[in-house]
Amino acid sequence: MEKKEISKLRRRIKSLQNKLQYLGPVMRGSVVMLGPKNKLKRIFFSLNKDGKTRMIYLGKKREAKAKEYSHNYKKLLAIVEEMTDINMTLIKENAAE
């Protein structure tokens, strides 16, 4: 791998690290609507932890914030995955800092 390519990958890592600092609050889990068919649905935040599903009632007031936090978590995962791919490439090339 050329030094130019290695330099480009290192810049991308720095860019991804910078994105992490502006990500905001994160929560692993999903916003779900539960309730009888054709009836009033209730909004919950669902999380599977230690093999158990945990749920908290959100209601309309907290739904947007929970969705934002969950979305931030998905962004975090995407960033970590890309960083992992780049770092694996750099390690293979013995170009890690």
N, C-alpha and C positions, 0 to 999 in steps of 0.2 A: 504494500500500500504506500502511496506517495505521501510525502510530508504535507503536501497541500490538502489531501483528503483527511489526513489525521488532524490537521489544524481545523478543518471545517467541522469535523465531528466534535472536537473539544469546544468549539464555539457553540455548537448546538446544545451540548451538555450545560454550558453556562446559561444559555437562553432558557432551557427547561428549569434549571435551578431558580432562575429569576421568576419564572411563572409560579413556582411553588409559594413564594413569599406573598403573592397577591391572591392566593386561592380563597382564603376565608375559611369559616367553620365547615367542618365535614362530619357527616354521619353515614355509617354504613347501614343500608336498609332501604326500604321502599315505602312510598305512600300508597296505601290501598284503600279502596272503598268496599265496605261490607254491609250487607243487609239483605232482606228478602227481595226476591225478584219483583220488579214493578212497584217497589215501596221506597221509602226514604232510605237512602244509603248514608252510612256514617263513615267518616274519614279517620283512618288510623295510620300510625307509623309502625311498620313491621320489621323486626330484626330477628334473625336466627343466630343464637349465641349458645355455645356449648350444647348443641343438639336440640335446643328448645327454642320455640318461636315466642318472642316477646312482642307485645303490642301495647302502644299507648294511644289513647284517644286524642285526636288533634282538633277536630272541628274545623270550621272555615277559617277561624282567626289564625291558627298556627300552620295551616296547610302550606301556604306559600313558602314560609321559612323552612319547613321540613323538606320541601321539594328542592329548594336552593341548596341546602346542606347535603342532601343525597346526590344532587347533580355535581356539586363540588367534589364529592368522594369519587364519582366516576371519572372526573377530570384528573384527579390525583392518580388514580389507577392507570389511566392512559399515559400520563407523564412518566410514571415509574416504569411502565412497560417499555416505553421508547428509550428511556435512560439505560435500562437493562440491556437492550439490544445494542446500543451504541457502546456501552462499557464492555460488553462481551467482545465486540469487534476490536476495540482498543487493546484489550488484554491479549487477544489472539495475536495481535500485531506487536506485542510488547511495547505498546505506546502509552500505557497508562502513566499518569502524572506521578 
